[in-house]
Amino acid sequence: MAALFHRAMDFLYLLCVIVGCIALVLISAVIPWAVFTRYVLNSAASWPEPTAVLLTIVLTFIGAAAAYRLNLHMSVGYFANKLPPPLQRATEILVQLLMAMIALFMVVWGERLVEVTWYNTIADFPSLSVGVTYLPIPIGGLCLLLFVIERMFLGVPPDPLGNHSETAPFE
């Protein structure tokens, strides 16, 4: 059962990374187009800026869940690392419980935000629901919650690239 859950989390992680990468590539294409239309064509397009903002929301919430899974996020563990091993473990459990609470907050309140804004439209994209633009919040929260559960019960998953370390590269 643990192996199946771990494989499912590997797949979910890969999906989060792909979605985040696609969002980043699209942002990297949309912003230069906005600059080109504004300064070269002297007629600014109206859609690139809101598109980049929407893609940034996707990148932030989905990409953050993926980064959390492999400890690629920013963290400061100096004081926690100075504690005796039993207190380090207690601190790690506390951190995971707090992360689970944040993830649950994102799922519950993000879903409510999506529900409340579902029938509103965006001025620049009248056919796009505001609720759809907020979907990355509860989806990212659910991914994060699943990754927290994996970490609490199965430990930190191995790095798929095999070259990531917990220390800075210049030490």
C-alpha positions as CSV (number, residue, x, y, z in Angstrom):
1,M,0.0,0.0,0.0
2,A,2.8,2.4,0.9
3,A,4.6,1.7,-2.5
4,L,1.3,2.4,-4.4
5,F,0.8,5.7,-2.5
6,H,4.4,6.6,-3.1
7,R,4.0,5.9,-6.9
8,A,0.8,8.0,-6.9
9,M,2.7,10.8,-5.3
10,D,5.5,10.5,-7.9
11,F,2.9,10.8,-10.6
12,L,1.2,13.8,-8.9
13,Y,4.6,15.4,-8.4
14,L,5.4,15.0,-12.1
15,L,2.0,16.5,-13.0
16,C,2.7,19.5,-10.8
17,V,6.1,20.0,-12.3
18,I,4.7,19.8,-15.8
19,V,1.9,22.2,-15.1
20,G,4.3,24.6,-13.4
21,C,6.9,24.4,-16.2
22,I,4.2,25.0,-18.9
23,A,3.0,28.0,-16.9
24,L,6.5,29.3,-16.7
25,V,7.2,28.9,-20.4
26,L,4.0,30.6,-21.3
27,I,4.8,33.5,-19.0
28,S,8.2,33.7,-20.6
29,A,6.5,34.0,-24.0
30,V,3.6,36.3,-23.1
31,I,5.7,39.0,-21.4
32,P,8.0,39.6,-24.4
33,W,5.0,39.8,-26.6
34,A,3.5,42.5,-24.4
35,V,6.8,44.4,-24.6
36,F,6.9,43.9,-28.4
37,T,3.4,45.2,-29.0
38,R,3.8,48.1,-26.7
39,Y,7.2,49.4,-27.8
40,V,7.7,48.1,-31.3
41,L,4.2,48.1,-32.7
42,N,3.2,51.1,-30.5
43,S,-0.1,49.4,-29.8
44,A,-0.2,47.5,-26.5
45,A,-2.1,44.3,-26.5
46,S,-4.6,44.1,-23.6
47,W,-4.4,40.3,-22.9
48,P,-0.7,39.6,-22.0
49,E,-0.6,41.2,-18.6
50,P,-3.8,39.5,-17.1
51,T,-2.7,36.2,-18.8
52,A,0.7,36.5,-17.1
53,V,-1.0,37.1,-13.8
54,L,-3.2,34.1,-14.1
55,L,-0.3,31.9,-15.2
56,T,1.7,33.2,-12.2
57,I,-1.1,32.0,-9.9
58,V,-0.9,28.6,-11.4
59,L,2.9,28.5,-11.2
60,T,2.8,29.7,-7.6
61,F,0.3,27.3,-6.1
62,I,1.0,24.2,-8.1
63,G,4.8,24.7,-8.3
64,A,5.0,25.4,-4.6
65,A,3.5,22.0,-3.8
66,A,6.0,20.3,-6.1
67,A,8.9,22.2,-4.5
68,Y,7.7,21.3,-1.0
69,R,7.7,17.6,-1.8
70,L,11.4,17.4,-2.4
71,N,12.5,20.1,0.1
72,L,13.4,22.5,-2.7
73,H,11.6,25.3,-1.0
74,M,13.3,28.0,1.1
75,S,13.8,27.0,4.7
76,V,15.8,28.1,7.6
77,G,16.7,25.2,9.9
78,Y,19.7,26.6,11.7
79,F,18.1,26.7,15.2
80,A,16.2,23.4,14.7
81,N,19.4,21.7,13.6
82,K,21.1,22.8,16.9
83,L,18.4,21.0,19.0
84,P,19.0,17.5,20.4
85,P,17.7,14.7,18.1
86,P,14.4,14.1,20.0
87,L,13.5,17.8,19.8
88,Q,14.5,17.9,16.2
89,R,12.0,15.2,15.5
90,A,9.3,16.9,17.5
91,T,10.0,20.2,15.6
92,E,9.7,18.3,12.3
93,I,6.4,16.8,13.3
94,L,5.2,20.3,14.4
95,V,6.3,21.8,11.1
96,Q,4.4,19.0,9.2
97,L,1.2,19.5,11.2
98,L,1.4,23.3,10.5
99,M,1.9,22.6,6.8
100,A,-1.1,20.3,6.9
101,M,-3.1,23.1,8.5
102,I,-2.0,25.5,5.8
103,A,-2.9,23.0,3.1
104,L,-6.3,22.4,4.6
105,F,-6.9,26.2,4.8
106,M,-6.0,26.4,1.1
107,V,-8.4,23.6,0.2
108,V,-11.4,24.7,2.3
109,W,-11.2,28.5,1.8
110,G,-9.8,28.2,-1.7
111,E,-12.8,26.1,-2.7
112,R,-15.2,28.6,-1.1
113,L,-13.5,31.4,-3.0
114,V,-13.9,29.5,-6.2
115,E,-17.5,28.8,-5.4
116,V,-18.3,32.5,-4.6
117,T,-16.6,33.9,-7.7
118,W,-17.6,31.2,-10.2
119,Y,-20.2,33.3,-12.0
120,N,-18.1,36.5,-12.1
121,T,-16.2,37.2,-15.2
122,I,-12.8,38.9,-15.9
123,A,-13.0,42.1,-17.8
124,D,-10.2,41.2,-20.2
125,F,-11.6,37.7,-20.7
126,P,-15.4,37.8,-20.5
127,S,-15.8,34.1,-21.2
128,L,-13.5,33.1,-18.3
129,S,-14.9,32.7,-14.9
130,V,-13.1,34.3,-12.0
131,G,-13.6,31.1,-10.1
132,V,-11.6,29.2,-12.6
133,T,-8.7,31.5,-12.1
134,Y,-8.8,30.7,-8.3
135,L,-8.8,26.9,-8.9
136,P,-5.0,26.6,-8.4
137,I,-5.5,27.5,-4.8
138,P,-7.5,24.5,-3.6
139,I,-5.8,22.2,-6.2
140,G,-2.4,23.3,-4.9
141,G,-3.6,22.9,-1.3
142,L,-4.8,19.3,-2.0
143,C,-1.5,18.4,-3.7
144,L,0.4,20.0,-0.7
145,L,-1.8,18.1,1.8
146,L,-1.1,14.8,0.0
147,F,2.7,15.5,0.0
148,V,2.5,16.3,3.7
149,I,0.8,13.0,4.4
150,E,3.4,11.2,2.3
151,R,6.2,12.9,4.2
152,M,4.7,12.2,7.6
153,F,4.1,8.5,7.0
154,L,6.7,7.5,4.4
155,G,9.4,10.2,4.9
156,V,11.0,12.5,2.5
157,P,10.9,11.0,-1.0
158,P,14.2,10.4,-2.8
159,D,15.4,13.1,-5.2
160,P,14.5,11.9,-8.7
161,L,17.7,13.7,-10.0
162,G,19.9,12.2,-7.3
163,N,22.0,15.3,-7.0
164,H,20.1,17.6,-4.6
165,S,21.6,18.0,-1.2
166,E,20.2,19.8,1.9
167,T,23.3,22.0,2.1
168,A,24.2,25.0,0.1
169,P,26.3,24.3,-3.0
170,F,29.1,26.7,-1.9
171,E,29.9,25.2,1.5
